Amino acid sequence: MTEGVFTYSGGRVEPGETEDIRFPVSETYLGDPIRIPVTIINGAKPGPTVYLSAAVHGDELNGIEVVREVAQEWDHGGLEGTLVCLPVLNVPGFMAQQRYLPIYDRDLNRAFPGAEDSTSARRMAARIFDEFVEPCDLGIDFHTSTRGRTNMLHVRADTDDPQVARLAKAFASHVIISSEGPSGSLRREATDAGVPTITVEMGEAHRFQRDLIDRALDGVVSVLAEYGLRPTDAVRWPGWRTIVGDQNEKTWLRASAGGVVEMHHIQGALVHEGDRICTITNPFKAESDTVCAPFDGVIVGVLENPLVYPGNPLCHLVRLDADTLRAVEREQPNAE
Ligand SMILES: [Zn+2]
């Protein structure tokens, strides 16, 4: 690649230029191209190349709006570096408004880095990965919770890798859940290929949630400031932060009875050990189970659909140490 020029199969974007592309990644039953929307913004001055991607799960919409607003509404006059904006990765899933690729219900987010002579999912993944992920220096992949659940905005990242840890912290979320990530996921495979990548989880599928979108946009500003792409902006500090490493620092609380769930807290809420988190009742509104917090923590994810079988997840709770707990209490003065 010539210094400062972004090239892809079929085109090039010079410094100071922006281009909206519809890039073919597969074909329909009719033989028509399946094309993903891509916006390349090449800053007038050189700097790192950053990709922003969304809707690798086709029904996870919040990130689409984050990436579109960065691509189309921000002033990139002072940009030092290049942004590769990929608002809809899983176009077939997006068209069907479902999580997986409609073909055999494949998870595009288990198909990376892909292969040219493999399944349709892996071929699609390879087109995306080779053209728009591998040429980058770092990336952010936006997700939401699975349908029927919601989560507070948080980052998932392999913080054992110092480069990934730098990126994760720069996004300035309160909670970072550290793991390598599943094999075949964009985050893990891009990181393994030398492109440090984090996942941002935010809210629920099938929605635009304005408050979360705005907070994610603040996170993108902070990341681009950290890496010098927007040198006049500041890197944010979220006020408090907890990095959740091993399994006993987080837990999914599960239903011990079938029934109707009444949640007493929303995602992002602080709870203390022993607090009632939810109750499960039967059709006669008699209580069949009360679920209490096993430790002091913050609720990262909760059920949206109030109906459960025994064993269904109710809420994702992350433990807070004493110092973090005090910082959260200062920020949430009304927390009990
Ligand atoms: Zn997802």
Boltz pocket constraint, residues with backbone or C-beta under 6 A from the ligand:
constraints:
  - pocket:
      binder: B
      contacts: [[A, 56], [A, 57], [A, 60], [A, 142], [A, 143], [A, 144]]
      max_distance: 6.0
